[in-house]
């Protein structure tokens, strides 16, 4: 097959312990999936889950042991960090039950859902889609993927983020409003999941602004950490 111009290379993420990389298909994100974060955003309770997408090429790879760089984005003065557990799908499917979800998971990673909060809030006020606040270039940093068999008890893991050495976010994956199996069940009812899909599962309370020169370090117990510099 020929093309009118060379196609873009496949976006991929390193995998711990092997040379082969994980090719990215789509990026799904779960909104307001920790109770305390939902409250800080003005919501409460176990609301039905909702999802938004980021383009695959918004990925910024932060390999284990290295500091990745994210340019401060245009059109914003209020760039927020959101630390998240990322689920990497290895086997696709539709209408996957929560009980069978684990068999579709390839592994896990630490991710950041970076957000142009001022643009997102402006779009919300106008009742318009807020892709401009979430799906911009470089908005999906991610660390090395750890295969599920090597990740330990992910549901019991701690999750945290520091900015310039000061803790900003800390919680436990057990505090997800909708757990990993339930997320996959709901998501696969709306889209047919494919190998290579990434699911950013939501962020705990403590989201706040970062500026040029800030260094972010995030982690989830049992997974390769993520380190990112803004600038």
N, C-alpha and C positions, 0 to 999 in steps of 0.2 A: 504494500500500500504506500502511495506517495502522498505528501502533504504540500500545501501551498507555502508553508514555512516550517522549519524544524519544530516539532512539538517540545513542550517544556519537559525537563527531566522529572521522573517520579520522585515525589517527596517521600523521604524515608527517615526512620529513627533508629539509632543503634540499639542492639540487644545485648544485654549483659552476658558475657561468657562465650559468644560466638561471633564470627566475622560477618555473617549474613545480617542484613538490616530488615526492619519491618516497614513495608511499603504502606503509605497512608492513602486510604480511600476517601473517607469523609470524617469531619470532626463534629460530633454532637455535644452539646452542653446542656446541663440540667440547671434550671434557675431556682434560686432560693431553696436549697435542699438541706440546710441546717437551720434549726429553729431560731437560734440566737441571731444568725445573719438575717433571716426573714424578718425578725423583729426590728433590727437596726435599719432595714429598708422599708419599714412601715407596715409589715404584714405579720400575721400570727397563724398558728395552727397547721395541721396536716392538710394543706391544700393539694388538689390533684397536681401531679408533676407537669411541668411544661418544659419545652425544649427550644433551643435555637441552634443555628449552625454557624461555623466559621469555615472559610475556604481552606482546603488542605495546605495551600502555599502560604498561610499565615504562620506556619510552624517555625519556631526558632529552636534549633537543637542545642541543648546544653549537655554535652557528654560528661560522664562521670569524671571528676577530677579536673575539669576545665571550667572557665568562666565564659559564658556566652554573652553577647552584646546585643542589646535592643535599642535602636535609635528612638529618641523621644518623638512620638508621632505628631503630625501636623494637626492644626485646627482644635487643639485642646490645651487647657491650662489645669486640668484636673484628671491626671492619669492615675487610675487605681490598680492596686494589686489584688488578686484573688487566688490564693493557693488552693489546689485541688488534687485529689486522687484521680488519675486517668486510667480507665479500663481499655485495654487493647483487645479487639475482637479477632479471633483466629478462625472461627467457623460461623458463617452467616446463617440467616434464617428469618422467618416471619412467625409471629405469634408464639414466641419462645416463652415457656412458663418460667416463673421465678425459680422453681425447683430444678429446672434443667439448665438454668443460665450459666452455671459454672463450666459446663462442657463446651461453651462457646467462647470462653475467655482464653486468650493466648498469654496475657501477662498484664502487668501494672506499671505505671510510671508516676512521677511527680510532675504536675503541670501548673501553669499560671494562666488564668483567664484575665488578660490585661484589658482594661475597660476605660474608654474615654467617657468618664462619668458625666461630664457636663453635656456632651452631645447626646448621650443616652437619655438623660433627664429631659432635655429639650424635646426630643422626639416623643417621649412618653406624654409630656404635657400637650403635645399637638395631636396625640392619638395616631402617630405614624410609626412605621417599623423602625427599630433602633439598631439595624445592621451597622450603621456608621459608628455606633458606640462600641460594638463588640467585634465586628468582622474585618477590622482594618489590618493593614500589613503588619507583620511581626507580632500579632496579638495573642499567639498561642505558644509560648515557650514550653518546652517539654524536656525532661531528663531521659536518661537511658532506660529502656524498658527492661524490667525484671520478669522472666518467665513465671507463670503462676505457681509452678511447683517449687520454685525457689523463694517465693515471696513471704512464706510464713502465713500466720493467721491475720490476713489483711483486715478483716472486720473488727479486730481488736486493736489495730494499730493507732498510734498517735499521729497527728498531722500538725505541722507548724510552719511558720515563716518568720524570718528576721529581716530587718532592713538596717543596714549599717551596724549589724551586731545587736540591735535592739528588737526584742520580740514584739511582733505585731499580731500574729494569729496563732492560736493553739486550740486543738480540740481532739476528738477521737473519731475514727471512721464509724464507730458504733452509733454516733450521734446523727448520722444521716437520717433525714425524715423518711426518705424512700431508700431502702438499702440497695445494694448492687444488683441482686436478683430482681427486685421489683422494678428498678430502673430499666433493665434489659427487657423485662416483660412489657412494660408500657411503651418503650421505644420501638420494639419490634412489632407492636400492633399497628404502629403508624407508618413505619418504614421497614422494608426488608433489609436487615443488617447484612453487611458484606465483610469478608475477611479484609482487614486493613482499616476498619472503622475504629476511631478513637472516641471514647465517651468521657468528657470532663464532668465529674459527678457532683459538683457544687462546692461552695466555699464556706468555711466557718465565719463567725463574727470577727470583726477587727479590720475589715477592708479600709484602706486609707490611701492618700495620695503619695506618689513618689515623684522625684525630680531628677534632672540630669545629674549624673555622678553617683546616684544611689546604687548600692549593691544589695541584691536580694538573695537570700539563701533559704531554700525550702526543703522540707523532708517529710517522708512518711516512713514509719518503722519498717525495716526489712527491704526498702527500696533504695536505689541509687539516688543520692541527693541532687538538687538542682541549684546552680549558682548563676546569677544573671546581673549584669551591670547595665544601667540605663544611661544612655548618652549618645 
